[in-house]
Amino acid sequence: MDGDVAVETLLHAHASGATVFDTSDIYGLGHSQRLLGRMLAQVPRDSVRITCTIGAFKGTGLSAYSPLTLNGQVEQSLENLGVKSIDVLTLNHTDFGPRDQYLEDALETLQALREMESIKAIGLRGPNRLTADCSASRDHRQSAARFAYLFQRIGPEVISTPFNALTPLPTPQTMDACEDEDIFSFAQRHGVSTMIYQPLAHGLLTGAYAPDAVFGPEDVRSHITAPVLQAVQRGLQPLRDLCGSSPHNLASIALHYCLRRCPDSIILTGVSNPPQVTSNFDALSPALSDEHYAVADAAYAALRAELDALSGPAERE
């Protein structure tokens, strides 16, 4: 995206009412942060909250969470953004090296950054569900247990997680039998905030991709297969019949679904130009009626079941 267009888009989002802006040191290796910094220079600092994810980029070090790398990435992010503090610093992953050899140092570094007010809060990426056993895969059980352990050690104020209408939901049966809990219930129990990303499932829920769409190997959508695209097109038909076939209308339903399911969460949506900002905000008004929500809920449930039959829920988490 052209830099000037990107800054114009961010300013338009701010003027439209956006208050949380999310970035990462890995996006363009700092380019995204510098573009956001150009926008921040033109608005009151107290009118926005900045969330920044680090950890995906470790430079030449052995770990992204070694004290030198962690400090360096935060300092570089602050410089790129042109600010004195980051509101939420989110850890991208939970790999602290063999036997967590960098965990203690990382905890001390994060505490020092807090004391210096370079960061105000810590965020941790989490799975959609925390499952003890039973139907979950072994890898999922391990990641859930890992997250619960690090949650206790790190003490984050924010949990970020992907969530959308295609995300598998725990059922009352599995919750009773397997101690299955969604991340939002977990966060509420522990008094922490949640942020949702991928609310439109990389655009799948807008119905914008034809069944024969092909994505390049470097594209985040490259894992999406033709059968999945075909299933999504079929599954969205009840929503087209309900509200129309435009991507804008389908995006509106998908965003309202997230707001209904996760009313206390911050929802992060990507934008590429000012008209898309306007479209996203317009999509929130008017609110989805109870009747329309019931139709959408049923359509999404049927679509999730079809996708489960194709690939299994683990491949969509």
VENCOR-V364375 format. One record per residue. RES is the residue in three letters. PSI is psi as a letter, one per 30 degrees, with the letter a starting at -180 (NA if undefined). Layout:
res=RES psi=PSI
res=RES psi=PSI
This chain:
res=MET psi=k
res=ASP psi=k
res=GLY psi=e
res=ASP psi=e
res=VAL psi=e
res=ALA psi=e
res=VAL psi=e
res=GLU psi=e
res=THR psi=e
res=LEU psi=e
res=LEU psi=e
res=HIS psi=e
res=ALA psi=e
res=HIS psi=e
res=ALA psi=f
res=SER psi=f
res=GLY psi=f
res=ALA psi=k
res=THR psi=f
res=VAL psi=k
res=PHE psi=k
res=ASP psi=k
res=THR psi=a
res=SER psi=l
res=ASP psi=f
res=ILE psi=f
res=TYR psi=j
res=GLY psi=g
res=LEU psi=h
res=GLY psi=f
res=HIS psi=e
res=SER psi=e
res=GLN psi=e
res=ARG psi=e
res=LEU psi=e
res=LEU psi=e
res=GLY psi=e
res=ARG psi=e
res=MET psi=e
res=LEU psi=f
res=ALA psi=f
res=GLN psi=g
res=VAL psi=l
res=PRO psi=k
res=ARG psi=e
res=ASP psi=g
res=SER psi=f
res=VAL psi=l
res=ARG psi=k
res=ILE psi=k
res=THR psi=k
res=CYS psi=k
res=THR psi=k
res=ILE psi=l
res=GLY psi=f
res=ALA psi=f
res=PHE psi=k
res=LYS psi=g
res=GLY psi=b
res=THR psi=g
res=GLY psi=l
res=LEU psi=f
res=SER psi=k
res=ALA psi=f
res=TYR psi=g
res=SER psi=l
res=PRO psi=e
res=LEU psi=e
res=THR psi=e
res=LEU psi=e
res=ASN psi=e
res=GLY psi=e
res=GLN psi=e
res=VAL psi=e
res=GLU psi=e
res=GLN psi=e
res=SER psi=e
res=LEU psi=e
res=GLU psi=e
res=ASN psi=e
res=LEU psi=f
res=GLY psi=h
res=VAL psi=l
res=LYS psi=f
res=SER psi=l
res=ILE psi=k
res=ASP psi=e
res=VAL psi=j
res=LEU psi=j
res=THR psi=k
res=LEU psi=k
res=ASN psi=e
res=HIS psi=l
res=THR psi=g
res=ASP psi=j
res=PHE psi=g
res=GLY psi=l
res=PRO psi=k
res=ARG psi=h
res=ASP psi=h
res=GLN psi=f
res=TYR psi=g
res=LEU psi=e
res=GLU psi=e
res=ASP psi=e
res=ALA psi=e
res=LEU psi=e
res=GLU psi=e
res=THR psi=e
res=LEU psi=e
res=GLN psi=e
res=ALA psi=e
res=LEU psi=e
res=ARG psi=e
res=GLU psi=e
res=MET psi=f
res=GLU psi=g
res=SER psi=f
res=ILE psi=k
res=LYS psi=f
res=ALA psi=l
res=ILE psi=k
res=GLY psi=l
res=LEU psi=k
res=ARG psi=k
res=GLY psi=l
res=PRO psi=l
res=ASN psi=e
res=ARG psi=l
res=LEU psi=j
res=THR psi=k
res=ALA psi=e
res=ASP psi=b
res=CYS psi=c
res=SER psi=f
res=ALA psi=l
res=SER psi=l
res=ARG psi=e
res=ASP psi=e
res=HIS psi=e
res=ARG psi=e
res=GLN psi=e
res=SER psi=e
res=ALA psi=e
res=ALA psi=e
res=ARG psi=e
res=PHE psi=e
res=ALA psi=e
res=TYR psi=e
res=LEU psi=f
res=PHE psi=e
res=GLN psi=e
res=ARG psi=e
res=ILE psi=e
res=GLY psi=h
res=PRO psi=l
res=GLU psi=f
res=VAL psi=k
res=ILE psi=k
res=SER psi=k
res=THR psi=k
res=PRO psi=k
res=PHE psi=k
res=ASN psi=a
res=ALA psi=f
res=LEU psi=f
res=THR psi=k
res=PRO psi=k
res=LEU psi=k
res=PRO psi=k
res=THR psi=l
res=PRO psi=e
res=GLN psi=e
res=THR psi=e
res=MET psi=e
res=ASP psi=e
res=ALA psi=f
res=CYS psi=g
res=GLU psi=h
res=ASP psi=k
res=GLU psi=k
res=ASP psi=l
res=ILE psi=f
res=PHE psi=e
res=SER psi=e
res=PHE psi=e
res=ALA psi=e
res=GLN psi=e
res=ARG psi=e
res=HIS psi=g
res=GLY psi=h
res=VAL psi=l
res=SER psi=l
res=THR psi=k
res=MET psi=k
res=ILE psi=k
res=TYR psi=l
res=GLN psi=h
res=PRO psi=f
res=LEU psi=g
res=ALA psi=h
res=HIS psi=g
res=GLY psi=f
res=LEU psi=e
res=LEU psi=f
res=THR psi=f
res=GLY psi=g
res=ALA psi=f
res=TYR psi=k
res=ALA psi=l
res=PRO psi=f
res=ASP psi=g
res=ALA psi=k
res=VAL psi=k
res=PHE psi=k
res=GLY psi=l
res=PRO psi=f
res=GLU psi=f
res=ASP psi=k
res=VAL psi=f
res=ARG psi=g
res=SER psi=f
res=HIS psi=f
res=ILE psi=k
res=THR psi=l
res=ALA psi=e
res=PRO psi=e
res=VAL psi=e
res=LEU psi=e
res=GLN psi=e
res=ALA psi=e
res=VAL psi=e
res=GLN psi=e
res=ARG psi=e
res=GLY psi=f
res=LEU psi=f
res=GLN psi=e
res=PRO psi=e
res=LEU psi=e
res=ARG psi=e
res=ASP psi=f
res=LEU psi=e
res=CYS psi=f
res=GLY psi=l
res=SER psi=f
res=SER psi=k
res=PRO psi=e
res=HIS psi=e
res=ASN psi=e
res=LEU psi=e
res=ALA psi=e
res=SER psi=e
res=ILE psi=e
res=ALA psi=e
res=LEU psi=e
res=HIS psi=e
res=TYR psi=e
res=CYS psi=e
res=LEU psi=e
res=ARG psi=e
res=ARG psi=e
res=CYS psi=i
res=PRO psi=f
res=ASP psi=g
res=SER psi=l
res=ILE psi=k
res=ILE psi=k
res=LEU psi=k
res=THR psi=k
res=GLY psi=k
res=VAL psi=l
res=SER psi=f
res=ASN psi=l
res=PRO psi=e
res=PRO psi=e
res=GLN psi=e
res=VAL psi=e
res=THR psi=e
res=SER psi=e
res=ASN psi=e
res=PHE psi=e
res=ASP psi=f
res=ALA psi=f
res=LEU psi=f
res=SER psi=k
res=PRO psi=l
res=ALA psi=l
res=LEU psi=k
res=SER psi=l
res=ASP psi=e
res=GLU psi=e
res=HIS psi=e
res=TYR psi=e
res=ALA psi=e
res=VAL psi=e
res=ALA psi=e
res=ASP psi=e
res=ALA psi=e
res=ALA psi=e
res=TYR psi=e
res=ALA psi=e
res=ALA psi=e
res=LEU psi=e
res=ARG psi=e
res=ALA psi=e
res=GLU psi=e
res=LEU psi=e
res=ASP psi=e
res=ALA psi=f
res=LEU psi=e
res=SER psi=f
res=GLY psi=k
res=PRO psi=f
res=ALA psi=e
res=GLU psi=f
res=ARG psi=g
res=GLU psi=NA
